[in-house]
Amino acid sequence: MGAERADRRAPDLRLAGFAVALWLAALAALYLSARAGLIVGGVALMGAAATALIGSSAGKASGASAWRMVGALRWLVAAALLGAGCGAVATAARVSVREAGPLAALVADGATVRVDLVVRDDPRALRGSRGLPATYLVAVDLTAVYPVDAPRLRLSARALVLGSDPAWRVLLPGQRASVAGRLLAPRGGDLRAAVLSAHDPPRLRGRPSWAQRGAGALRAGLQRACAPLPDDVGGLLPGLVVGDTSRLDAALEEDFRQTGMTHLNAVSGANVAIIIGVVLFAVRWARAGPVVTALVCAVALAGFVILARPSPSVVRAAAMGAIGLLGLAAGRTRAALPALAAGVAVLIVVDPELAGDVGFALSVLATGGLLLLAPKWRDALRDRGWPPGAAEALAVPAAAQVACGPVVAGISGSVSLVAVPANLLVVPAIAPATLLGVSAAVLSPVWPAGAEFTAWVGQWPARWLVIVATYGARVPAGALPWPGGVLGALLLGVVTVALLVAARRPVVRSLVAVLCAGAVVGTLPVRLLASGWPPPRWLIVTCAVGQGDAVVLPAGAGRAVVVDAGPEPAPVDHCLRRLGVRQVLLFVVSHFHVDHVGGVAGVFRNRSVGAVITPDWPDPPGGRALVAAQAAGARTPMLAVGPGWTYTVGGLAVTVLGPYEPLRGTSSDPNNNSLVLRARVDGRTLLLPGDAETEEQQELLSHLGPAAVRADVLKVAHHGSAYQLPEFVDAVDPAVALVSVGAGNDYGHPNAGLLARLGRGGARVLRTDEGGDLAAVSTGGGLAVVACGDPPDS
């Protein structure tokens, strides 16, 4: 009873101010020079000493009551200043390595060097280059640099390798290698001193440790065991168990983000809690004491970290598990919060880069929510008659979501309404999926068939996670808009704290509950029934897919014709979801450049596709192979078509105008052999010229005449590039011109002169990088344009 009463006391917050100040100072020092960081740290440390001395002098001249107040304030301020000083000084010491003179000079010159390095983390394939050779991002520690015609530099500095050779993919953390490459400047805001662009394969030096080799064998065995499984669960299970997301589908990853379940995509504190929970149950069943229990759990924790690899996310998860172990060894949960603050401080001093890591912030906030909020909410629910298990299941995800909400809102610019229910629904499936996955990894070296069977069983709880994420991401009005960035996060943080404090009074709590319920009841039906998207009588939607093309034409309720797929699957998939498209009657490929076909998997995802048509031009072969593989996998016929080919369904008619004949020797043959489509919807004409440039545009005018390309709506060719024939633009004479273009692209798209010409011709010009998904709508008197208002980041 004494321990229980101790646990009900107010949490010990004495170390919290120290840890928060240390964190903020370290974050600021990452963006400062080493000298400026040392100055800031020195001033803060002197301020801490002065505060302690001034507070001591003031206390001697005060009464007992005043002394207690002054003493409390003095130690609070002194602790914060001490933390700020420690954070700034520790970070400045590491930044000095980043700014070391000889290496900084080589980076500034863009020198070509050979380096010796140690791999810090698993290589990651750089996404966004579908159909093209992958680039691998490898976090490393440089141990030596060999400039041309200069002495060797011995050092210890962090760097990032951009490796184009497939040999980088198989490197293990801790492995030593050497390679030649060109030094580039880092982005800043971290401890990396350089970026090395390497085209050659790494030359291995020595072998990784036995622990890393064993972990690599287990991870490879888990991947083999999951290989027969479908792509969604087969890619999720290794990520859930050991953080291996190499096979995880990008669209599914986006669904997890939208439903607030992104922490399940890779190793998190939940995985550690499950493994330690099983060990804890077994040890307690053997009636071991707190210290023995903590030691056994620590061994299990170390083994799990080795298996999952000591990457930053795994280290964070292990640190959160270690904090729980400290509370266990102390025999009272009240010690866990000071342990959290101390753990945060130690981790940031050891690795100041964590101060700017969003994942680290989410891990700390989630753990803090579980320590501060979840027990009170659980007890309150139990006092109101809830079963213990149900109270725990609701309090834990709710507390974690409330604590992480400000950071998530700052990143995404929205507040998820489905995150808590989604996380609550998946609670029963996380533990069996994780344990079965770990079992499959352990069995894989000695019993491959047993590992495959275990992974097959583990797919069923993993499939429940996929179902919740997929359908949660499709909930209408599942996220409310919120200011993004630091200000948005701070605003929601202030609102959250104010509500938590105010809700301690029953009257305020009831009032807040009534207001929230009223807001949901009043606004949700409006958003569901009159969301404004898709708008009535829409003729065409140009999807915001970044620097690429994806166009949708209506073909009946839940059906559409889709032209191109953008560079990535997730954006086009979400565009089709928002339009309610469940069946793609026809998928048209204008040409095979990756910015038009890279997202083809998103068109096919959870939809039937009736047929695929393409131009009779094979280049680039990688893009064509990507489309052919997707069509073959779905058993969808694929046909090359030419001018005069037509397709009619319902009120939609599509006709292929060009290319009139194959064009060779142009500035871009794939672009100038794009399929050019003319569609008719609801009495309006639409022209979709793909990426046709001046040569193909001239050919169309020469063979068909200006009247053949006249249209009410123009999907501007080639993202609004300057390669447009003025006579062609004038002949189209559109009332609406839609430009599919990515924000901040390196091509200068769209061309200002082209936009001005369209405007002078009377066209209303809209861009996806400014308005998000764009829809041309038929009205009683003409045309209107509606913007969804959700442009992508790139």
ChimeraX attribute file (.defattr): number of C-alpha atoms within 10 A of each C-alpha:
attribute: neighborCount
match mode: 1-to-1
recipient: residues
	/A:1	6
	/A:2	7
	/A:3	11
	/A:4	11
	/A:5	8
	/A:6	13
	/A:7	15
	/A:8	13
	/A:9	9
	/A:10	9
	/A:11	16
	/A:12	13
	/A:13	12
	/A:14	16
	/A:15	19
	/A:16	22
	/A:17	21
	/A:18	25
	/A:19	27
	/A:20	18
	/A:21	22
	/A:22	33
	/A:23	27
	/A:24	16
	/A:25	27
	/A:26	32
	/A:27	23
	/A:28	18
	/A:29	30
	/A:30	23
	/A:31	16
	/A:32	19
	/A:33	16
	/A:34	23
	/A:35	15
	/A:36	15
	/A:37	27
	/A:38	23
	/A:39	16
	/A:40	21
	/A:41	28
	/A:42	18
	/A:43	14
	/A:44	24
	/A:45	23
	/A:46	15
	/A:47	18
	/A:48	24
	/A:49	15
	/A:50	13
	/A:51	20
	/A:52	18
	/A:53	14
	/A:54	12
	/A:55	19
	/A:56	15
	/A:57	11
	/A:58	16
	/A:59	19
	/A:60	10
	/A:61	10
	/A:62	12
	/A:63	10
	/A:64	11
	/A:65	10
	/A:66	13
	/A:67	17
	/A:68	13
	/A:69	11
	/A:70	17
	/A:71	17
	/A:72	14
	/A:73	14
	/A:74	20
	/A:75	18
	/A:76	20
	/A:77	18
	/A:78	25
	/A:79	25
	/A:80	24
	/A:81	26
	/A:82	26
	/A:83	29
	/A:84	29
	/A:85	29
	/A:86	26
	/A:87	34
	/A:88	34
	/A:89	28
	/A:90	24
	/A:91	33
	/A:92	28
	/A:93	16
	/A:94	23
	/A:95	26
	/A:96	18
	/A:97	19
	/A:98	24
	/A:99	18
	/A:100	13
	/A:101	11
	/A:102	10
	/A:103	21
	/A:104	18
	/A:105	12
	/A:106	19
	/A:107	20
	/A:108	12
	/A:109	13
	/A:110	17
	/A:111	17
	/A:112	19
	/A:113	18
	/A:114	20
	/A:115	20
	/A:116	22
	/A:117	27
	/A:118	21
	/A:119	22
	/A:120	23
	/A:121	19
	/A:122	23
	/A:123	23
	/A:124	18
	/A:125	20
	/A:126	15
	/A:127	11
	/A:128	15
	/A:129	15
	/A:130	19
	/A:131	21
	/A:132	12
	/A:133	13
	/A:134	18
	/A:135	24
	/A:136	23
	/A:137	21
	/A:138	24
	/A:139	23
	/A:140	26
	/A:141	22
	/A:142	24
	/A:143	17
	/A:144	17
	/A:145	23
	/A:146	16
	/A:147	17
	/A:148	11
	/A:149	7
	/A:150	9
	/A:151	9
	/A:152	13
	/A:153	14
	/A:154	13
	/A:155	15
	/A:156	16
	/A:157	23
	/A:158	22
	/A:159	25
	/A:160	23
	/A:161	26
	/A:162	23
	/A:163	26
	/A:164	20
	/A:165	16
	/A:166	16
	/A:167	13
	/A:168	24
	/A:169	18
	/A:170	10
	/A:171	20
	/A:172	22
	/A:173	23
	/A:174	21
	/A:175	20
	/A:176	23
	/A:177	20
	/A:178	18
	/A:179	20
	/A:180	21
	/A:181	20
	/A:182	20
	/A:183	26
	/A:184	22
	/A:185	17
	/A:186	17
	/A:187	11
	/A:188	13
	/A:189	16
	/A:190	22
	/A:191	24
	/A:192	24
	/A:193	27
	/A:194	27
	/A:195	24
	/A:196	26
	/A:197	20
	/A:198	22
	/A:199	16
	/A:200	15
	/A:201	16
	/A:202	20
	/A:203	14
	/A:204	15
	/A:205	13
	/A:206	9
	/A:207	13
	/A:208	19
	/A:209	13
	/A:210	9
	/A:211	13
	/A:212	20
	/A:213	18
	/A:214	15
	/A:215	23
	/A:216	21
	/A:217	17
	/A:218	22
	/A:219	25
	/A:220	17
	/A:221	22
	/A:222	30
	/A:223	24
	/A:224	19
	/A:225	26
	/A:226	28
	/A:227	15
	/A:228	12
	/A:229	16
	/A:230	11
	/A:231	13
	/A:232	19
	/A:233	26
	/A:234	26
	/A:235	23
	/A:236	29
	/A:237	33
	/A:238	31
	/A:239	23
	/A:240	24
	/A:241	31
	/A:242	28
	/A:243	24
	/A:244	24
	/A:245	20
	/A:246	14
	/A:247	17
	/A:248	20
	/A:249	18
	/A:250	17
	/A:251	22
	/A:252	23
	/A:253	21
	/A:254	19
	/A:255	23
	/A:256	24
	/A:257	20
	/A:258	24
	/A:259	26
	/A:260	26
	/A:261	23
	/A:262	16
	/A:263	18
	/A:264	23
	/A:265	23
	/A:266	22
	/A:267	28
	/A:268	25
	/A:269	23
	/A:270	19
	/A:271	27
	/A:272	23
	/A:273	19
	/A:274	16
	/A:275	19
	/A:276	23
	/A:277	14
	/A:278	13
	/A:279	18
	/A:280	19
	/A:281	12
	/A:282	13
	/A:283	18
	/A:284	13
	/A:285	9
	/A:286	10
	/A:287	11
	/A:288	14
	/A:289	12
	/A:290	17
	/A:291	15
	/A:292	14
	/A:293	21
	/A:294	23
	/A:295	13
	/A:296	15
	/A:297	22
	/A:298	19
	/A:299	12
	/A:300	17
	/A:301	23
	/A:302	14
	/A:303	14
	/A:304	22
	/A:305	20
	/A:306	19
	/A:307	25
	/A:308	25
	/A:309	27
	/A:310	20
	/A:311	18
	/A:312	17
	/A:313	21
	/A:314	24
	/A:315	19
	/A:316	25
	/A:317	24
	/A:318	24
	/A:319	21
	/A:320	26
	/A:321	23
	/A:322	22
	/A:323	22
	/A:324	23
	/A:325	24
	/A:326	21
	/A:327	20
	/A:328	17
	/A:329	18
	/A:330	15
	/A:331	14
	/A:332	14
	/A:333	20
	/A:334	21
	/A:335	19
	/A:336	25
	/A:337	24
	/A:338	20
	/A:339	21
	/A:340	25
	/A:341	21
	/A:342	16
	/A:343	19
	/A:344	26
	/A:345	25
	/A:346	15
	/A:347	18
	/A:348	22
	/A:349	22
	/A:350	13
	/A:351	16
	/A:352	29
	/A:353	21
	/A:354	21
	/A:355	28
	/A:356	18
	/A:357	14
	/A:358	13
	/A:359	17
	/A:360	21
	/A:361	18
	/A:362	21
	/A:363	22
	/A:364	24
	/A:365	21
	/A:366	23
	/A:367	26
	/A:368	21
	/A:369	22
	/A:370	22
	/A:371	21
	/A:372	18
	/A:373	19
	/A:374	23
	/A:375	19
	/A:376	15
	/A:377	19
	/A:378	23
	/A:379	16
	/A:380	14
	/A:381	18
	/A:382	16
	/A:383	12
	/A:384	10
	/A:385	10
	/A:386	14
	/A:387	13
	/A:388	13
	/A:389	11
	/A:390	13
	/A:391	21
	/A:392	19
	/A:393	18
	/A:394	20
	/A:395	25
	/A:396	23
	/A:397	23
	/A:398	22
	/A:399	26
	/A:400	24
	/A:401	23
	/A:402	19
	/A:403	25
	/A:404	23
	/A:405	24
	/A:406	28
	/A:407	23
	/A:408	23
	/A:409	26
	/A:410	22
	/A:411	16
	/A:412	19
	/A:413	19
	/A:414	20
	/A:415	21
	/A:416	23
	/A:417	18
	/A:418	20
	/A:419	26
	/A:420	21
	/A:421	16
	/A:422	21
	/A:423	25
	/A:424	17
	/A:425	16
	/A:426	19
	/A:427	16
	/A:428	14
	/A:429	16
	/A:430	20
	/A:431	19
	/A:432	18
	/A:433	27
	/A:434	26
	/A:435	18
	/A:436	22
	/A:437	29
	/A:438	27
	/A:439	18
	/A:440	33
	/A:441	30
	/A:442	20
	/A:443	20
	/A:444	24
	/A:445	15
	/A:446	10
	/A:447	11
	/A:448	18
	/A:449	13
	/A:450	15
	/A:451	26
	/A:452	24
	/A:453	15
	/A:454	23
	/A:455	31
	/A:456	19
	/A:457	16
	/A:458	25
	/A:459	24
	/A:460	15
	/A:461	20
	/A:462	25
	/A:463	19
	/A:464	18
	/A:465	25
	/A:466	20
	/A:467	13
	/A:468	20
	/A:469	27
	/A:470	19
	/A:471	12
	/A:472	22
	/A:473	26
	/A:474	17
	/A:475	14
	/A:476	14
	/A:477	18
	/A:478	19
	/A:479	19
	/A:480	11
	/A:481	12
	/A:482	17
	/A:483	18
	/A:484	19
	/A:485	16
	/A:486	13
	/A:487	12
	/A:488	21
	/A:489	23
	/A:490	17
	/A:491	16
	/A:492	20
	/A:493	20
	/A:494	13
	/A:495	12
	/A:496	16
	/A:497	13
	/A:498	11
	/A:499	14
	/A:500	14
	/A:501	11
	/A:502	14
	/A:503	16
	/A:504	10
	/A:505	11
	/A:506	10
	/A:507	11
	/A:508	14
	/A:509	16
	/A:510	12
	/A:511	13
	/A:512	15
	/A:513	13
	/A:514	12
	/A:515	12
	/A:516	12
	/A:517	12
	/A:518	12
	/A:519	11
	/A:520	13
	/A:521	11
	/A:522	11
	/A:523	12
	/A:524	16
	/A:525	13
	/A:526	13
	/A:527	14
	/A:528	13
	/A:529	9
	/A:530	11
	/A:531	13
	/A:532	13
	/A:533	16
	/A:534	19
	/A:535	18
	/A:536	10
	/A:537	14
	/A:538	21
	/A:539	26
	/A:540	24
	/A:541	27
	/A:542	25
	/A:543	30
	/A:544	34
	/A:545	34
	/A:546	26
	/A:547	24
	/A:548	25
	/A:549	31
	/A:550	31
	/A:551	26
	/A:552	25
	/A:553	25
	/A:554	23
	/A:555	23
	/A:556	15
	/A:557	11
	/A:558	14
	/A:559	22
	/A:560	24
	/A:561	26
	/A:562	26
	/A:563	26
	/A:564	28
	/A:565	33
	/A:566	29
	/A:567	26
	/A:568	27
	/A:569	23
	/A:570	24
	/A:571	24
	/A:572	30
	/A:573	25
	/A:574	21
	/A:575	24
	/A:576	25
	/A:577	15
	/A:578	16
	/A:579	19
	/A:580	16
	/A:581	22
	/A:582	19
	/A:583	21
	/A:584	24
	/A:585	19
	/A:586	20
	/A:587	23
	/A:588	23
	/A:589	25
	/A:590	27
	/A:591	29
	/A:592	28
	/A:593	25
	/A:594	25
	/A:595	24
	/A:596	25
	/A:597	31
	/A:598	25
	/A:599	29
	/A:600	27
	/A:601	23
	/A:602	23
	/A:603	32
	/A:604	21
	/A:605	16
	/A:606	11
	/A:607	17
	/A:608	17
	/A:609	24
	/A:610	17
	/A:611	17
	/A:612	21
	/A:613	18
	/A:614	22
	/A:615	25
	/A:616	17
	/A:617	20
	/A:618	16
	/A:619	17
	/A:620	16
	/A:621	12
	/A:622	17
	/A:623	22
	/A:624	20
	/A:625	15
	/A:626	19
	/A:627	22
	/A:628	16
	/A:629	12
	/A:630	15
	/A:631	20
	/A:632	11
	/A:633	10
	/A:634	15
	/A:635	13
	/A:636	15
	/A:637	13
	/A:638	17
	/A:639	12
	/A:640	12
	/A:641	17
	/A:642	20
	/A:643	16
	/A:644	13
	/A:645	12
	/A:646	15
	/A:647	13
	/A:648	12
	/A:649	13
	/A:650	9
	/A:651	12
	/A:652	20
	/A:653	17
	/A:654	21
	/A:655	18
	/A:656	21
	/A:657	22
	/A:658	28
	/A:659	25
	/A:660	19
	/A:661	13
	/A:662	16
	/A:663	17
	/A:664	12
	/A:665	7
	/A:666	14
	/A:667	12
	/A:668	14
	/A:669	19
	/A:670	22
	/A:671	25
	/A:672	27
	/A:673	30
	/A:674	28
	/A:675	30
	/A:676	28
	/A:677	24
	/A:678	22
	/A:679	23
	/A:680	19
	/A:681	20
	/A:682	13
	/A:683	11
	/A:684	16
	/A:685	19
	/A:686	26
	/A:687	26
	/A:688	24
	/A:689	27
	/A:690	26
	/A:691	29
	/A:692	28
	/A:693	24
	/A:694	20
	/A:695	20
	/A:696	27
	/A:697	24
	/A:698	18
	/A:699	17
	/A:700	21
	/A:701	16
	/A:702	11
	/A:703	11
	/A:704	14
	/A:705	14
	/A:706	17
	/A:707	10
	/A:708	15
	/A:709	28
	/A:710	20
	/A:711	23
	/A:712	21
	/A:713	25
	/A:714	25
	/A:715	24
	/A:716	28
	/A:717	26
	/A:718	22
	/A:719	24
	/A:720	24
	/A:721	21
	/A:722	18
	/A:723	17
	/A:724	22
	/A:725	16
	/A:726	14
	/A:727	14
	/A:728	18
	/A:729	21
	/A:730	15
	/A:731	17
	/A:732	21
	/A:733	21
	/A:734	26
	/A:735	19
	/A:736	23
	/A:737	26
	/A:738	26
	/A:739	27
	/A:740	32
	/A:741	27
	/A:742	25
	/A:743	18
	/A:744	13
	/A:745	13
	/A:746	8
	/A:747	11
	/A:748	12
	/A:749	19
	/A:750	21
	/A:751	15
	/A:752	12
	/A:753	12
	/A:754	19
	/A:755	21
	/A:756	12
	/A:757	14
	/A:758	22
	/A:759	16
	/A:760	10
	/A:761	15
	/A:762	13
	/A:763	20
	/A:764	18
	/A:765	18
	/A:766	20
	/A:767	24
	/A:768	27
	/A:769	24
	/A:770	19
	/A:771	16
	/A:772	24
	/A:773	27
	/A:774	27
	/A:775	26
	/A:776	23
	/A:777	21
	/A:778	20
	/A:779	12
	/A:780	7
	/A:781	6
	/A:782	10
	/A:783	17
	/A:784	15
	/A:785	21
	/A:786	19
	/A:787	22
	/A:788	20
	/A:789	14
	/A:790	15
	/A:791	22
	/A:792	18
	/A:793	11
	/A:794	13
